[in-house]
């Protein structure tokens, strides 16, 4: 997965003055900003592979921010979404969080709070993408294993010794050790703890009928 060199903040608000002032504010901490006046254009052109955060006004003509949020989530967008509103209430806040919003802020937005929320959102999004990429790579490496190597991996995860695995598989401990060495090589694991941490879930998936 190729990630952009720097995160991008998408700012969607039909108020020109709000867009301009928030874009200037966000730029002061070195974050790139792309502003959108029309949420429909944003939905059509938004790059879902980008790293960053979406700042979305709740009340806009033609389509509400909550509807935009619902469409983003239904299309699999994983960027954190910060909802902004000048008319906040408990029900609106509840609906936004239920729809998957990461944060709900009222206008006029506190500058420091917004910047802190954006920076936290970017950090969490980067970490989330890294986990997804790590899982993808782990699955690709796991797919390279032979059936016997997968059996050995399952027994390692279960905590068996080489001798115990040899008895289960009806092979010698030396053969088990060879399979273990191949496992560590193919899975690019540097320690037993890393091997178990990365592949225990995959072993459980394979064992589930």
BELKAUR-V552573 format. One record per residue. N is the residue number from 1. RES is the residue in one letter. SS is DSSP state (A for helix, B for strand, O for the rest). PHI is phi in degrees with one decimal (NA if undefined). OMEGA is omega in whole degrees, 0 to 359 (none if undefined). Layout:
{{N/RES/SS/PHI/OMEGA} {N/RES/SS/PHI/OMEGA}}
This chain:
{{1/X/O/NA/179} {2/X/O/-90.1/180} {3/X/O/-106.5/178} {4/X/O/-64.2/182} {5/X/O/-64.2/180} {6/X/O/-140.8/180} {7/X/O/-64.7/181} {8/X/B/-127.0/176} {9/X/B/-96.1/175} {10/X/B/-96.3/183} {11/X/B/-115.0/183} {12/X/B/-114.3/180} {13/X/O/-158.4/182} {14/X/O/-79.2/180} {15/X/O/-89.0/184} {16/X/A/-59.3/183} {17/X/A/-64.2/180} {18/X/A/-65.1/180} {19/X/A/-59.1/184} {20/X/A/-65.4/183} {21/X/A/-69.5/179} {22/X/A/-69.9/178} {23/X/A/-62.8/177} {24/X/A/-63.4/180} {25/X/A/-61.7/183} {26/X/A/-63.6/179} {27/X/A/-65.5/181} {28/X/O/-68.3/179} {29/X/O/-104.9/173} {30/X/O/83.8/179} {31/X/O/-90.0/175} {32/X/B/-75.0/181} {33/X/B/-130.7/170} {34/X/B/-121.3/183} {35/X/B/-99.8/180} {36/X/B/-136.3/176} {37/X/O/-89.9/184} {38/X/O/-105.5/181} {39/X/A/-63.5/178} {40/X/A/-67.5/177} {41/X/A/-65.7/177} {42/X/A/-57.6/181} {43/X/A/-61.1/182} {44/X/A/-75.5/188} {45/X/A/-111.4/184} {46/X/O/-61.8/177} {47/X/O/-87.6/184} {48/X/O/-72.4/178} {49/X/O/-86.2/184} {50/X/O/-70.2/176} {51/X/O/-97.7/178} {52/X/B/154.4/185} {53/X/B/-134.5/176} {54/X/B/-107.7/175} {55/X/B/-107.9/193} {56/X/B/-129.3/176} {57/X/B/-71.9/182} {58/X/O/-74.6/186} {59/X/O/-104.1/177} {60/X/O/-138.5/180} {61/X/O/-68.1/176} {62/X/O/91.2/182} {63/X/O/-150.5/183} {64/X/O/-80.6/177} {65/X/A/-60.8/179} {66/X/A/-65.0/177} {67/X/A/-67.2/176} {68/X/A/-60.5/179} {69/X/A/-60.0/179} {70/X/A/-59.5/181} {71/X/A/-67.4/178} {72/X/A/-60.5/182} {73/X/A/-68.4/180} {74/X/A/-67.9/179} {75/X/O/-91.9/175} {76/X/O/85.3/177} {77/X/O/-66.4/183} {78/X/O/-109.5/179} {79/X/O/-67.6/175} {80/X/B/-60.0/181} {81/X/B/-115.5/176} {82/X/B/-103.6/180} {83/X/B/-91.8/177} {84/X/B/-117.3/177} {85/X/B/-152.5/174} {86/X/O/-95.4/182} {87/X/O/-134.9/184} {88/X/O/-75.3/172} {89/X/O/-151.6/185} {90/X/A/-61.0/182} {91/X/A/-65.0/180} {92/X/A/-64.6/179} {93/X/A/-62.4/180} {94/X/A/-61.0/181} {95/X/A/-63.6/180} {96/X/A/-64.9/180} {97/X/A/-67.0/179} {98/X/A/-63.7/180} {99/X/O/-83.0/175} {100/X/O/109.6/178} {101/X/O/-65.4/178} {102/X/O/-83.6/181} {103/X/B/-156.4/181} {104/X/B/-133.8/184} {105/X/B/-121.1/180} {106/X/B/-96.5/174} {107/X/O/-82.8/352} {108/X/O/-68.8/186} {109/X/O/-77.0/173} {110/X/O/-66.4/186} {111/X/A/-57.4/183} {112/X/A/-64.3/179} {113/X/A/-64.6/180} {114/X/A/-63.4/182} {115/X/A/-63.5/178} {116/X/A/-63.7/180} {117/X/A/-64.3/179} {118/X/A/-64.7/181} {119/X/A/-65.0/176} {120/X/A/-64.5/180} {121/X/A/-63.2/178} {122/X/A/-62.5/181} {123/X/A/-60.5/180} {124/X/A/-66.0/180} {125/X/A/-68.5/177} {126/X/A/-60.8/180} {127/X/A/-62.9/179} {128/X/A/-63.3/179} {129/X/A/-64.8/179} {130/X/A/-65.1/177} {131/X/A/-65.0/179} {132/X/A/-61.9/180} {133/X/A/-65.8/178} {134/X/A/-61.9/178} {135/X/A/-64.1/180} {136/X/A/-62.3/180} {137/X/A/-66.3/179} {138/X/A/-63.3/179} {139/X/A/-64.9/179} {140/X/A/-64.8/179} {141/X/A/-68.3/180} {142/X/A/-61.8/181} {143/X/O/-65.6/181} {144/X/O/-80.5/185} {145/X/O/-74.5/173} {146/X/O/-76.2/180} {147/X/A/-61.6/179} {148/X/A/-66.1/178} {149/X/A/-63.4/177} {150/X/A/-67.7/176} {151/X/A/-62.6/179} {152/X/A/-63.3/178} {153/X/A/-59.9/179} {154/X/A/-61.1/180} {155/X/A/-73.2/175} {156/X/A/-63.1/179} {157/X/A/-60.8/180} {158/X/O/-76.3/175} {159/X/O/94.2/181} {160/X/O/-77.9/175} {161/X/O/-80.4/178} {162/X/A/-59.5/180} {163/X/A/-63.8/179} {164/X/A/-64.6/178} {165/X/A/-64.9/178} {166/X/A/-60.5/179} {167/X/A/-66.9/180} {168/X/A/-63.7/185} {169/X/A/-94.0/181} {170/X/O/59.4/176} {171/X/O/-135.0/181} {172/X/O/-78.4/176} {173/X/A/-56.3/179} {174/X/A/-63.5/178} {175/X/A/-66.1/177} {176/X/A/-59.8/181} {177/X/A/-62.7/177} {178/X/A/-64.3/178} {179/X/A/-63.3/178} {180/X/A/-60.8/180} {181/X/A/-62.6/178} {182/X/A/-64.5/179} {183/X/A/-61.2/182} {184/X/A/-61.4/180} {185/X/A/-70.5/183} {186/X/A/-67.8/183} {187/X/O/-89.9/178} {188/X/O/55.0/180} {189/X/O/-94.3/182} {190/X/O/-97.1/180} {191/X/O/-153.7/178} {192/X/A/-64.0/180} {193/X/A/-62.2/179} {194/X/A/-64.6/179} {195/X/A/-59.0/182} {196/X/A/-67.4/182} {197/X/A/-62.2/185} {198/X/A/-81.2/191} {199/X/A/-119.3/179} {200/X/A/-59.9/181} {201/X/A/-65.4/179} {202/X/A/-66.3/177} {203/X/A/-62.2/179} {204/X/A/-63.1/179} {205/X/A/-62.0/181} {206/X/A/-66.2/182} {207/X/A/-80.6/181} {208/X/O/-80.4/182} {209/X/O/-69.3/none}}
